Amino acid sequence: MKRYITEICEKEIINLRDGIRLGCPCDIEIEAETGRLTALIVSDRGKLLGDRGEQLRISWEHVQVIGDDTILVDIERPPEYKGKKQNNKLLSGLFREG
């Protein structure tokens, strides 16, 4: 199945470990020699040109599923990266330990 960069950048990234919305990709990292996608870059600032804010690099190996509206990843989220603040309680309630 083909995916386009513009499609990927419109999807919300959710961490499977804690159910937290990390945001949408603002950039991608590509290996120049092979053209292989190596990481998604997420910013807590949004998609404004030149407004990088705090960034989180998600290695492509941690991407579990790319769905219609979301990208599910499995990462240990750094405590300093806050991600999206809205609805985090709702989503984290869906993923319970045990």
KOLMAR-252929 format. One record per atom (N, C-alpha, C): chain; atom name; x, y, z. Coordinates in nm, 4 decimals, decimal comma. Each point is the difference from the previous one (the first is absolute). Example, Ala and Ser with C-alpha at 12.3 -4.5 7.8 and 13.67 -1.06 7.14 Angstrom:
# residues 2
@kette A atom N xx 1,3190 yy -0,5690 zz 0,7800
@kette A atom CA xx -0,0890 yy 0,1190 zz 0,0000
@kette A atom C xx 0,0900 yy 0,1200 zz 0,0000
@kette A atom N xx -0,0350 yy 0,1050 zz -0,0720
@kette A atom CA xx 0,0820 yy 0,1190 zz 0,0060
@kette A atom C xx -0,0770 yy 0,1090 zz 0,0730
# end
This chain:
# residues 98
@kette A atom N xx 0,0840 yy -0,1173 zz 0,0000
@kette A atom CA xx -0,0840 yy 0,1173 zz 0,0000
@kette A atom C xx 0,0890 yy 0,1243 zz 0,0000
@kette A atom N xx -0,0329 yy 0,0942 zz -0,0837
@kette A atom CA xx 0,0756 yy 0,1245 zz -0,0083
@kette A atom C xx -0,0479 yy 0,0974 zz 0,1072
@kette A atom N xx 0,0953 yy 0,0712 zz 0,0577
@kette A atom CA xx -0,0298 yy 0,1080 zz 0,0938
@kette A atom C xx 0,0768 yy 0,1225 zz -0,0460
@kette A atom N xx -0,0589 yy 0,1156 zz 0,0165
@kette A atom CA xx 0,0630 yy 0,1240 zz -0,0393
@kette A atom C xx 0,0370 yy 0,0800 zz 0,1244
@kette A atom N xx 0,1054 yy 0,0795 zz -0,0109
@kette A atom CA xx 0,0465 yy 0,0787 zz 0,1138
@kette A atom C xx -0,1113 yy 0,0886 zz 0,0539
@kette A atom N xx -0,0761 yy 0,0622 zz -0,0879
@kette A atom CA xx -0,1074 yy 0,0880 zz 0,0460
@kette A atom C xx -0,1043 yy -0,0767 zz 0,0803
@kette A atom N xx -0,0265 yy -0,1239 zz -0,0363
@kette A atom CA xx -0,0951 yy -0,0827 zz 0,0753
@kette A atom C xx 0,0544 yy -0,0315 zz 0,1383
@kette A atom N xx 0,1274 yy -0,0362 zz 0,0075
@kette A atom CA xx 0,0612 yy -0,0365 zz 0,1272
@kette A atom C xx 0,0013 yy 0,1201 zz 0,0952
@kette A atom N xx 0,0267 yy 0,1183 zz -0,0525
@kette A atom CA xx 0,0097 yy 0,1189 zz 0,0842
@kette A atom C xx -0,1351 yy 0,0463 zz 0,0541
@kette A atom N xx -0,1092 yy -0,0513 zz -0,0524
@kette A atom CA xx -0,1334 yy 0,0357 zz 0,0484
@kette A atom C xx -0,0509 yy -0,0962 zz 0,1068
@kette A atom N xx 0,0724 yy -0,1064 zz 0,0264
@kette A atom CA xx -0,0450 yy -0,1018 zz 0,0949
@kette A atom C xx 0,0508 yy 0,0299 zz 0,1408
@kette A atom N xx -0,0812 yy -0,0276 zz 0,0987
@kette A atom CA xx 0,0359 yy 0,0167 zz 0,1407
@kette A atom C xx 0,0815 yy -0,1213 zz 0,0446
@kette A atom N xx 0,1096 yy 0,0240 zz 0,0713
@kette A atom CA xx 0,0829 yy -0,1097 zz 0,0508
@kette A atom C xx -0,0399 yy -0,0282 zz 0,1443
@kette A atom N xx -0,0290 yy -0,1264 zz 0,0290
@kette A atom CA xx -0,0374 yy -0,0427 zz 0,1348
@kette A atom C xx 0,0992 yy -0,1053 zz 0,0466
@kette A atom N xx 0,0478 yy 0,0164 zz 0,1225
@kette A atom CA xx 0,0936 yy -0,0947 zz 0,0585
@kette A atom C xx -0,0772 yy -0,1148 zz 0,0653
@kette A atom N xx 0,0284 yy -0,1220 zz -0,0400
@kette A atom CA xx -0,0698 yy -0,1161 zz 0,0544
@kette A atom C xx 0,0323 yy -0,0254 zz 0,1469
@kette A atom N xx 0,1141 yy 0,0436 zz 0,0476
@kette A atom CA xx 0,0399 yy -0,0270 zz 0,1387
@kette A atom C xx -0,0846 yy 0,0741 zz 0,1022
@kette A atom N xx -0,0373 yy 0,1253 zz -0,0329
@kette A atom CA xx -0,0753 yy 0,0781 zz 0,0980
@kette A atom C xx -0,1258 yy 0,0655 zz -0,0580
@kette A atom N xx -0,0267 yy -0,0200 zz -0,1293
@kette A atom CA xx -0,1203 yy 0,0548 zz -0,0617
@kette A atom C xx 0,0049 yy 0,1497 zz -0,0236
@kette A atom N xx 0,1160 yy 0,0616 zz 0,0173
@kette A atom CA xx 0,0127 yy 0,1454 zz -0,0144
@kette A atom C xx 0,0105 yy 0,0392 zz -0,1474
@kette A atom N xx -0,0725 yy 0,1078 zz -0,0341
@kette A atom CA xx 0,0100 yy 0,0566 zz -0,1344
@kette A atom C xx 0,1290 yy 0,0799 zz -0,0070
@kette A atom N xx 0,0885 yy -0,0383 zz -0,0889
@kette A atom CA xx 0,1289 yy 0,0663 zz -0,0121
@kette A atom C xx -0,0034 yy 0,1171 zz -0,0981
@kette A atom N xx -0,1009 yy 0,0051 zz -0,0848
@kette A atom CA xx -0,0104 yy 0,1052 zz -0,0997
@kette A atom C xx 0,0055 yy -0,0584 zz -0,1399
@kette A atom N xx 0,0127 yy 0,0863 zz -0,0982
@kette A atom CA xx 0,0112 yy -0,0417 zz -0,1401
@kette A atom C xx 0,1433 yy 0,0188 zz -0,0464
@kette A atom N xx 0,0454 yy -0,0845 zz -0,0919
@kette A atom CA xx 0,1355 yy 0,0193 zz -0,0520
@kette A atom C xx 0,0123 yy 0,1359 zz -0,0672
@kette A atom N xx 0,1072 yy 0,0725 zz 0,0320
@kette A atom CA xx 0,0255 yy 0,1282 zz -0,0660
@kette A atom C xx 0,1107 yy -0,0154 zz -0,1037
@kette A atom N xx 0,0690 yy -0,1152 zz 0,0062
@kette A atom CA xx 0,1096 yy -0,0245 zz -0,0926
@kette A atom C xx 0,0288 yy -0,1491 zz -0,0008
@kette A atom N xx 0,0753 yy -0,0428 zz -0,0998
@kette A atom CA xx 0,0456 yy -0,1384 zz -0,0058
@kette A atom C xx 0,1502 yy 0,0006 zz -0,0224
@kette A atom N xx 0,0625 yy -0,1113 zz 0,0381
@kette A atom CA xx 0,1437 yy -0,0148 zz -0,0211
@kette A atom C xx 0,0191 yy -0,1115 zz -0,1019
@kette A atom N xx 0,0808 yy 0,0277 zz -0,1023
@kette A atom CA xx 0,0214 yy -0,0956 zz -0,1084
@kette A atom C xx 0,1485 yy -0,0240 zz -0,0163
@kette A atom N xx 0,0384 yy -0,1256 zz -0,0178
@kette A atom CA xx 0,1388 yy -0,0355 zz -0,0289
@kette A atom C xx 0,0286 yy 0,0390 zz -0,1450
@kette A atom N xx 0,0944 yy 0,0898 zz -0,0204
@kette A atom CA xx 0,0253 yy 0,0577 zz -0,1318
@kette A atom C xx 0,0428 yy -0,1039 zz -0,1044
@kette A atom N xx 0,0810 yy -0,0949 zz 0,0386
@kette A atom CA xx 0,0527 yy -0,0973 zz -0,0965
@kette A atom C xx -0,1068 yy -0,0963 zz -0,0514
@kette A atom N xx -0,0915 yy -0,0406 zz 0,0883
@kette A atom CA xx -0,0987 yy -0,1019 zz -0,0382
@kette A atom C xx -0,1407 yy 0,0551 zz -0,0193
@kette A atom N xx -0,0261 yy 0,1190 zz 0,0540
@kette A atom CA xx -0,1349 yy 0,0557 zz -0,0068
@kette A atom C xx -0,0930 yy -0,0612 zz 0,1034
@kette A atom N xx 0,0541 yy -0,0807 zz 0,0905
@kette A atom CA xx -0,0801 yy -0,0680 zz 0,1020
@kette A atom C xx -0,0389 yy 0,0971 zz 0,1118
@kette A atom N xx -0,1267 yy -0,0032 zz 0,0384
@kette A atom CA xx -0,0489 yy 0,0817 zz 0,1102
@kette A atom C xx 0,0559 yy -0,0578 zz 0,1296
@kette A atom N xx 0,0664 yy 0,0824 zz 0,0815
@kette A atom CA xx 0,0630 yy -0,0499 zz 0,1219
@kette A atom C xx -0,0665 yy 0,0495 zz 0,1278
@kette A atom N xx -0,0727 yy 0,1126 zz -0,0063
@kette A atom CA xx -0,0624 yy 0,0521 zz 0,1220
@kette A atom C xx -0,1092 yy 0,1008 zz -0,0325
@kette A atom N xx -0,0919 yy 0,0146 zz 0,0956
@kette A atom CA xx -0,1007 yy 0,1054 zz -0,0028
@kette A atom C xx 0,0408 yy 0,1026 zz 0,1046
@kette A atom N xx -0,0139 yy 0,1268 zz -0,0322
@kette A atom CA xx 0,0320 yy 0,1067 zz 0,0933
@kette A atom C xx -0,1310 yy 0,0656 zz 0,0404
@kette A atom N xx -0,0227 yy 0,0096 zz 0,1310
@kette A atom CA xx -0,1218 yy 0,0595 zz 0,0538
@kette A atom C xx 0,0398 yy 0,1229 zz 0,0800
@kette A atom N xx -0,0755 yy 0,1080 zz -0,0177
@kette A atom CA xx 0,0258 yy 0,1229 zz 0,0744
@kette A atom C xx -0,1220 yy 0,0327 zz 0,0848
@kette A atom N xx 0,0214 yy 0,0544 zz 0,1178
@kette A atom CA xx -0,1125 yy 0,0385 zz 0,0853
@kette A atom C xx -0,0560 yy 0,1366 zz -0,0379
@kette A atom N xx 0,0547 yy 0,0634 zz -0,1030
@kette A atom CA xx -0,0409 yy 0,1348 zz -0,0394
@kette A atom C xx -0,0973 yy 0,0031 zz -0,1170
@kette A atom N xx -0,0200 yy -0,1065 zz -0,0697
@kette A atom CA xx -0,0866 yy 0,0034 zz -0,1165
@kette A atom C xx 0,0812 yy 0,0053 zz -0,1279
@kette A atom N xx -0,0631 yy 0,0464 zz -0,1061
@kette A atom CA xx 0,0624 yy -0,0059 zz -0,1320
@kette A atom C xx 0,0373 yy 0,1362 zz -0,0555
@kette A atom N xx 0,0195 yy 0,0990 zz 0,0853
@kette A atom CA xx 0,0369 yy 0,1324 zz -0,0498
@kette A atom C xx 0,1422 yy -0,0016 zz -0,0515
@kette A atom N xx 0,0201 yy 0,0591 zz -0,1140
@kette A atom CA xx 0,1315 yy 0,0053 zz -0,0620
@kette A atom C xx 0,0987 yy 0,0713 zz 0,0920
@kette A atom N xx 0,1100 yy -0,0644 zz 0,0283
@kette A atom CA xx 0,1032 yy 0,0588 zz 0,0833
@kette A atom C xx -0,0242 yy -0,0142 zz 0,1494
@kette A atom N xx -0,1157 yy -0,0488 zz 0,0408
@kette A atom CA xx -0,0322 yy -0,0164 zz 0,1413
@kette A atom C xx 0,0187 yy -0,1459 zz 0,0385
@kette A atom N xx 0,1209 yy -0,0372 zz 0,0354
@kette A atom CA xx 0,0319 yy -0,1397 zz 0,0292
@kette A atom C xx -0,0470 yy -0,0446 zz 0,1376
@kette A atom N xx 0,0089 yy 0,0849 zz 0,0987
@kette A atom CA xx -0,0399 yy -0,0378 zz 0,1344
@kette A atom C xx 0,0838 yy -0,1162 zz 0,0503
@kette A atom N xx -0,0538 yy -0,0727 zz 0,0947
@kette A atom CA xx 0,0663 yy -0,1189 zz 0,0520
@kette A atom C xx -0,0274 yy -0,1145 zz -0,0961
@kette A atom N xx 0,1040 yy -0,0748 zz -0,0368
@kette A atom CA xx -0,0177 yy -0,1068 zz -0,0985
@kette A atom C xx 0,0248 yy -0,1370 zz 0,0598
@kette A atom N xx -0,0696 yy -0,0957 zz -0,0568
@kette A atom CA xx 0,0156 yy -0,1400 zz 0,0377
@kette A atom C xx 0,0283 yy -0,0784 zz -0,1272
@kette A atom N xx 0,1094 yy -0,0758 zz -0,0011
@kette A atom CA xx 0,0354 yy -0,0846 zz -0,1148
@kette A atom C xx -0,0482 yy -0,1408 zz 0,0296
@kette A atom N xx -0,0847 yy -0,0528 zz -0,0896
@kette A atom CA xx -0,0521 yy -0,1368 zz 0,0152
@kette A atom C xx 0,0600 yy -0,0847 zz -0,1111
@kette A atom N xx 0,0863 yy -0,0921 zz 0,0377
@kette A atom CA xx 0,0639 yy -0,0882 zz -0,0965
@kette A atom C xx -0,1059 yy -0,0837 zz -0,0719
@kette A atom N xx 0,0213 yy -0,0223 zz -0,1288
@kette A atom CA xx -0,0958 yy -0,0740 zz -0,0813
@kette A atom C xx -0,0264 yy -0,1404 zz 0,0555
@kette A atom N xx 0,0978 yy -0,0578 zz 0,0679
@kette A atom CA xx -0,0165 yy -0,1340 zz 0,0585
@kette A atom C xx -0,1059 yy -0,0023 zz 0,1096
@kette A atom N xx -0,0331 yy 0,1160 zz 0,0564
@kette A atom CA xx -0,0996 yy 0,0070 zz 0,1072
@kette A atom C xx -0,1421 yy 0,0234 zz -0,0519
@kette A atom N xx -0,0137 yy 0,0234 zz -0,1283
@kette A atom CA xx -0,1336 yy 0,0168 zz -0,0594
@kette A atom C xx -0,0637 yy -0,1384 zz -0,0123
@kette A atom N xx -0,1155 yy -0,0173 zz 0,0653
@kette A atom CA xx -0,0681 yy -0,1290 zz 0,0006
@kette A atom C xx -0,1066 yy -0,0105 zz -0,1083
@kette A atom N xx -0,0838 yy 0,1033 zz -0,0113
@kette A atom CA xx -0,1121 yy -0,0021 zz -0,0945
@kette A atom C xx -0,0227 yy 0,1404 zz -0,0539
@kette A atom N xx -0,0241 yy 0,0090 zz -0,1299
@kette A atom CA xx -0,0456 yy 0,1261 zz -0,0597
@kette A atom C xx -0,1436 yy -0,0236 zz -0,0435
@kette A atom N xx -0,0926 yy 0,0635 zz 0,0711
@kette A atom CA xx -0,1416 yy -0,0165 zz -0,0289
@kette A atom C xx -0,0532 yy 0,1154 zz -0,0826
@kette A atom N xx -0,1312 yy 0,0047 zz -0,0144
@kette A atom CA xx -0,0639 yy 0,1061 zz -0,0784
@kette A atom C xx 0,0195 yy 0,1381 zz 0,0636
@kette A atom N xx -0,0078 yy 0,0066 zz 0,1341
@kette A atom CA xx 0,0078 yy 0,1289 zz 0,0695
@kette A atom C xx 0,1170 yy 0,0117 zz 0,0955
@kette A atom N xx 0,0594 yy -0,1136 zz 0,0382
@kette A atom CA xx 0,1040 yy 0,0027 zz 0,1021
@kette A atom C xx 0,1199 yy -0,0854 zz -0,0384
@kette A atom N xx 0,1106 yy 0,0299 zz 0,0662
@kette A atom CA xx 0,1205 yy -0,0818 zz -0,0085
@kette A atom C xx 0,0265 yy -0,0480 zz 0,1419
@kette A atom N xx 0,0053 yy -0,1307 zz 0,0195
@kette A atom CA xx 0,0271 yy -0,0563 zz 0,1318
@kette A atom C xx 0,1476 yy -0,0323 zz 0,0097
@kette A atom N xx 0,0624 yy 0,0479 zz 0,1079
@kette A atom CA xx 0,1418 yy -0,0250 zz 0,0232
@kette A atom C xx 0,0170 yy -0,0615 zz 0,1385
@kette A atom N xx 0,1140 yy -0,0639 zz 0,0203
@kette A atom CA xx 0,0313 yy -0,0594 zz 0,1297
@kette A atom C xx 0,1364 yy 0,0531 zz 0,0428
@kette A atom N xx -0,0036 yy 0,1072 zz 0,0801
@kette A atom CA xx 0,1254 yy 0,0621 zz 0,0444
@kette A atom C xx -0,0049 yy 0,0278 zz 0,1494
@kette A atom N xx 0,1173 yy 0,0110 zz 0,0581
@kette A atom CA xx 0,0132 yy 0,0516 zz 0,1361
@kette A atom C xx 0,0073 yy 0,1511 zz -0,0152
@kette A atom N xx -0,1069 yy 0,0674 zz 0,0349
@kette A atom CA xx -0,0086 yy 0,1442 zz -0,0214
@kette A atom C xx 0,0876 yy 0,0732 zz 0,1007
@kette A atom N xx 0,0885 yy 0,0871 zz -0,0477
@kette A atom CA xx 0,0820 yy 0,0778 zz 0,0937
@kette A atom C xx -0,0898 yy 0,0860 zz 0,0882
@kette A atom N xx 0,0253 yy 0,0060 zz 0,1309
@kette A atom CA xx -0,0878 yy 0,0768 zz 0,0896
@kette A atom C xx -0,0056 yy 0,1482 zz -0,0340
@kette A atom N xx 0,1046 yy 0,0526 zz -0,0638
@kette A atom CA xx -0,0005 yy 0,1429 zz -0,0321
@kette A atom C xx -0,0868 yy 0,0319 zz -0,1209
@kette A atom N xx -0,0366 yy -0,1009 zz -0,0800
@kette A atom CA xx -0,0861 yy 0,0262 zz -0,1157
@kette A atom C xx -0,1446 yy -0,0130 zz 0,0430
@kette A atom N xx -0,0736 yy 0,1085 zz -0,0059
@kette A atom CA xx -0,1373 yy 0,0011 zz 0,0487
@kette A atom C xx -0,1004 yy -0,0524 zz -0,1031
@kette A atom N xx 0,0259 yy 0,0254 zz -0,1280
@kette A atom CA xx -0,0963 yy -0,0399 zz -0,1022
@kette A atom C xx -0,1246 yy 0,0857 zz 0,0081
@kette A atom N xx -0,1076 yy -0,0471 zz -0,0581
@kette A atom CA xx -0,1262 yy 0,0730 zz 0,0028
@kette A atom C xx -0,0606 yy -0,0104 zz 0,1389
@kette A atom N xx -0,0554 yy 0,1083 zz 0,0485
@kette A atom CA xx -0,0569 yy 0,0001 zz 0,1346
@kette A atom C xx -0,1481 yy -0,0352 zz 0,0013
@kette A atom N xx -0,0698 yy 0,0210 zz -0,1097
@kette A atom CA xx -0,1437 yy -0,0230 zz -0,0031
@kette A atom C xx -0,0315 yy -0,1493 zz -0,0075
@kette A atom N xx -0,0978 yy -0,0420 zz 0,0747
@kette A atom CA xx -0,0547 yy -0,1357 zz -0,0037
@kette A atom C xx 0,0991 yy -0,1091 zz 0,0405
@kette A atom N xx 0,1138 yy 0,0342 zz 0,0595
@kette A atom CA xx 0,0935 yy -0,1038 zz 0,0408
@kette A atom C xx -0,0594 yy -0,0913 zz 0,1070
@kette A atom N xx -0,0811 yy 0,0563 zz 0,0923
@kette A atom CA xx -0,0619 yy -0,0839 zz 0,1022
@kette A atom C xx -0,0950 yy -0,1004 zz -0,0631
@kette A atom N xx -0,0782 yy 0,0438 zz -0,0963
@kette A atom CA xx -0,0932 yy -0,0884 zz -0,0676
@kette A atom C xx 0,0734 yy -0,1158 zz -0,0678
@kette A atom N xx 0,1049 yy 0,0310 zz -0,0767
@kette A atom CA xx 0,0717 yy -0,1039 zz -0,0710
@kette A atom C xx 0,0775 yy -0,0900 zz 0,0935
@kette A atom N xx 0,0637 yy 0,0543 zz 0,1036
@kette A atom CA xx 0,0775 yy -0,0834 zz 0,0903
@kette A atom C xx -0,0919 yy -0,0953 zz 0,0771
@kette A atom N xx -0,1264 yy 0,0351 zz 0,0167
@kette A atom CA xx -0,0951 yy -0,0892 zz 0,0651
@kette A atom C xx -0,0331 yy -0,1225 zz -0,0839
@kette A atom N xx 0,0230 yy 0,0079 zz -0,1304
@kette A atom CA xx -0,0280 yy -0,1139 zz -0,0869
@kette A atom C xx 0,1069 yy -0,1071 zz 0,0103
@kette A atom N xx 0,1192 yy 0,0372 zz 0,0450
@kette A atom CA xx 0,1120 yy -0,0923 zz 0,0065
@kette A atom C xx 0,0357 yy -0,0213 zz 0,1462
@kette A atom N xx -0,0403 yy -0,1128 zz 0,0527
@kette A atom CA xx 0,0254 yy -0,0275 zz 0,1409
@kette A atom C xx 0,1005 yy -0,1121 zz 0,0151
@kette A atom N xx 0,0836 yy 0,0138 zz 0,1008
@kette A atom CA xx 0,0973 yy -0,1040 zz 0,0269
@kette A atom C xx -0,0704 yy -0,1186 zz 0,0642
@kette A atom N xx 0,0573 yy -0,1166 zz -0,0253
@kette A atom CA xx -0,0583 yy -0,1152 zz 0,0670
@kette A atom C xx -0,0233 yy -0,1070 zz -0,0918
# end
